[in-house]
Amino acid sequence: MSETYLIGLGNNDDDLRKKADCDFVSFWDNQAKQLSWFSPWEKTLDWKPPFAKWFVGGTINASYNALDIHQEKKDEKSAILWEGENGESRNVTYGEMFSQVKKFANVLKSLGVQKGDRVTIYLPMVPELIVSILGCARIGAIHTVIFSGFSATSIKDRVFDSKSKVIITADGGYRRGKVVKLKDVIDDAIKNIDFVEHVVVLERTKNKISMASKDKFWNELMNNASDSCNAEELSSDHPLYILYTSGTTGKPKGVLHGTGGYLTHLYSTFKWAFDIKDSDVFFCTADIGWVTGHSYVAYAPFLHGATQVMYEGAPDFPDASRMWSILQKYKVTIFYTTPTALRMFMKFGDAIPNSFDLSNLRLLGTVGEPINPEVWKWYFKTIGKEKCPIIDTWWQTETGGMLISPLPGLDTIPLKPGSGTRPIPGVNVSVVDENGDDLPANTKGYLVIKDPWPGMLLTLWNDDEKYKTVYWSKYENRYYPGDYALKDDDGYFWLLGRADDVLKVAGHRIGTAELESCIVSHSVVAESAVCGIPDEVKGEVIIAFVVLKQGVNYDSKELAKEISNKIRTDIGSIATPKQIYFVSKLPKTRSGKIMRRLLKAIGNNEKIGDVSTLEDGAAVTEVQQVFDEFQKSIKSNLN
Ligand code: WTA
């Protein structure tokens, strides 16, 4: 039995869980009533596996629920307490957000954007990013935000797939004191795309940019826009956004989320998990380019009229105290971050956080990857001073919102460091074996979700078939998230990492296939296999094994640099391997499949195990040798 921690917030609503267990459909029906609808729904759930429609016939608008409903009581309330990386700050009220969003919605209309059109957003972490998102939602345009660390080629692929006719970007963004030239990246990305009609450019860094005829400055457009714009009445299943995410196949998948179900999921989980109160100051460190930033920065806090801190830059810039100084400055009460960030803060030592006043904190959360128990305990003691519950929230881009998490706003249960505890009410989760049969307690297996839930993706953009195969083909009528898990004797879930070929580096999802196809597109590379090995801070880092075309003469250092640069320009720097190894062949099965398990074992210094299905055992020996030599050379360099 692992250690438990009981920290209650005085909330206990068993009744809600009982109702959910009894009938999840009418349970969610009741939850949805807490949002503002233009017209009620006729049917709560239309489930034609694997396609679910929630609140059929109801009409709703996300921007209306985020802003209009708060105006009477909260127009003076801070919506965003923004901190620039360079120390600037802005206090954006609900009233100002409302006016900005309506203006921006009119800007979009003036550029010819109509309901259902796609708009690509490539902006730094500034309030205008949320204005853009809510502006799209107001008129029913589908936003597709691209993380500002992605490269021109990644953007090109995504703009091509979504056929966005308008792009919103900035001249630049600040990262570690340097200017990231976002507009230049967009220019490069869309140079051969003729369907992009307009590029809106926010001036953030005032670096030199070139403006073509399709480019327009944000300020000029906003100055001429009216701030009167009613929210469009949209059907509950109207697509709200596309967010591209890596999977096991080459191309990123466009995860498509709807409106009514998604908002219901966010509204409920934000209340249950964060126990949100009017007086709270919420701070989620996620970049809006990822799903956590979509759900729990751009939408959920607004649904509750909450105040949140938004930070523009790197968490350790200009030094290791930045995060804690932000918490102190804005009197943050709820802090939501990643295990990677926590591992980094922990390495910096206790003296830094101890020198700040963190006494306003009352609830802590983590997301994105498994949290090591010792890091959990450090978070609990050093940051939370043993008085804040920690919510370890498990979910995915596809699930829209949390599915497994402690819910201090709903009930108090003992917490176990490293476990997400139980599923949220109204969600039916279990751990099964290869055949789909439920596994006994304490047995590692595959996580599945047995019934539809309101935040679930509608489909993959333009690809219903892939949606069916990726998520619904392993087990009939059950959603397969691709994660290993086990359920312990107390019914607590432990999430044990990816069961497929998706890596999690610093909490970011990277598909091995996407990365391999990028490496193989280098002119001298014949084959490649990448895998993840554990890293003290990032959780996992990437190593790549590369086979070159016959007869290629190369300097391994130079070539490794070239390949890394290629990955940086084709995908983005988050996907660059920590190490690239050159070998003459890769270990494969007789049917030609690369045995990634073996590469991983070698990279992890583990026993290799059964290799009887290998086509050529010499490949393993070579991979092992190359790896060992490299390790030795690192050691001798250190000495
Ligand atoms: C992993 C991030 C363990 C998991 C919101 C999942 C986690 C993937 C946790 C989704 C957690 C997320 N404990 N693992 N609390 N939260 N994961 O789409 O492997 O970027 O499938 O969404 O992150 O990553 P994504």
Residues whose N, C-alpha, C, O or C-beta is under 5 A from the ligand:
A	BS01	WTA	V291 T366 V367 G368 E369 P370 D392 T393 W394 W395 Q396 T397 P481 D483 L495 G497 R498 G507 R509
